[in-house]
Amino acid sequence: MSEQMSRLRPLVAALVFCLAVAGIPALAAEHTFDGVYNGKRTLVKGTAGPLCPAEDDVSVTIHGATLTFTNSALKKFAMSFYPSPDGSFGETYQGSDTVNIRGRIIGDVIEAEVTDYGSDPPCEHHWRLKKE
């Protein structure tokens, strides 16, 4: 029996090594988009006003499965973030305000359409943000 165990040890060690090496890229890819992105939001639909400015600064922080953004209307607004491997994402937050974000991260740039249903009527902005 100990002879059989001795023969299995190298096989088990090799299997553990293979699984560990295969898992490293998956762990690294999980937080590929983490960072701080800054740029502008431009009104594409809705009436310009305090909640829907024609143009405004936007800051986004992505950390793991959370996207937090700040603009002139919403401060440190956090929502879930589950991007596809190609960088595309779409999330809707419903709570004190309802916000829908649909976009894509390519390299170090976020391009997104963001609808804020907290204004009357709702307004939609285009985001163009660059990673710092």
TAHUVEN-V463008 format. One record per residue. N is the residue number from 0. RES is the residue in three letters. PHI is phi as a letter, one per 40 degrees, with the letter a starting at -180 (* if undefined). Layout:
n/res/phi
N/RES/PHI
N/RES/PHI
This chain:
n/res/phi
0/MET/*
1/SER/c
2/GLU/c
3/GLN/c
4/MET/c
5/SER/c
6/ARG/c
7/LEU/c
8/ARG/d
9/PRO/c
10/LEU/c
11/VAL/c
12/ALA/c
13/ALA/c
14/LEU/c
15/VAL/c
16/PHE/c
17/CYS/c
18/LEU/c
19/ALA/c
20/VAL/c
21/ALA/c
22/GLY/c
23/ILE/c
24/PRO/c
25/ALA/c
26/LEU/c
27/ALA/c
28/ALA/c
29/GLU/d
30/HIS/b
31/THR/d
32/PHE/c
33/ASP/d
34/GLY/i
35/VAL/b
36/TYR/b
37/ASN/b
38/GLY/i
39/LYS/b
40/ARG/b
41/THR/b
42/LEU/c
43/VAL/b
44/LYS/a
45/GLY/h
46/THR/c
47/ALA/c
48/GLY/a
49/PRO/d
50/LEU/c
51/CYS/b
52/PRO/c
53/ALA/c
54/GLU/a
55/ASP/a
56/ASP/c
57/VAL/b
58/SER/b
59/VAL/b
60/THR/b
61/ILE/b
62/HIS/a
63/GLY/g
64/ALA/c
65/THR/b
66/LEU/b
67/THR/b
68/PHE/b
69/THR/b
70/ASN/a
71/SER/c
72/ALA/c
73/LEU/b
74/LYS/b
75/LYS/f
76/PHE/c
77/ALA/b
78/MET/a
79/SER/c
80/PHE/a
81/TYR/b
82/PRO/c
83/SER/c
84/PRO/d
85/ASP/c
86/GLY/g
87/SER/c
88/PHE/a
89/GLY/a
90/GLU/b
91/THR/b
92/TYR/b
93/GLN/b
94/GLY/a
95/SER/c
96/ASP/a
97/THR/b
98/VAL/b
99/ASN/b
100/ILE/b
101/ARG/b
102/GLY/a
103/ARG/a
104/ILE/b
105/ILE/b
106/GLY/g
107/ASP/b
108/VAL/b
109/ILE/b
110/GLU/b
111/ALA/a
112/GLU/b
113/VAL/b
114/THR/b
115/ASP/b
116/TYR/c
117/GLY/c
118/SER/c
119/ASP/b
120/PRO/c
121/PRO/d
122/CYS/b
123/GLU/b
124/HIS/b
125/HIS/c
126/TRP/b
127/ARG/b
128/LEU/b
129/LYS/b
130/LYS/c
131/GLU/c
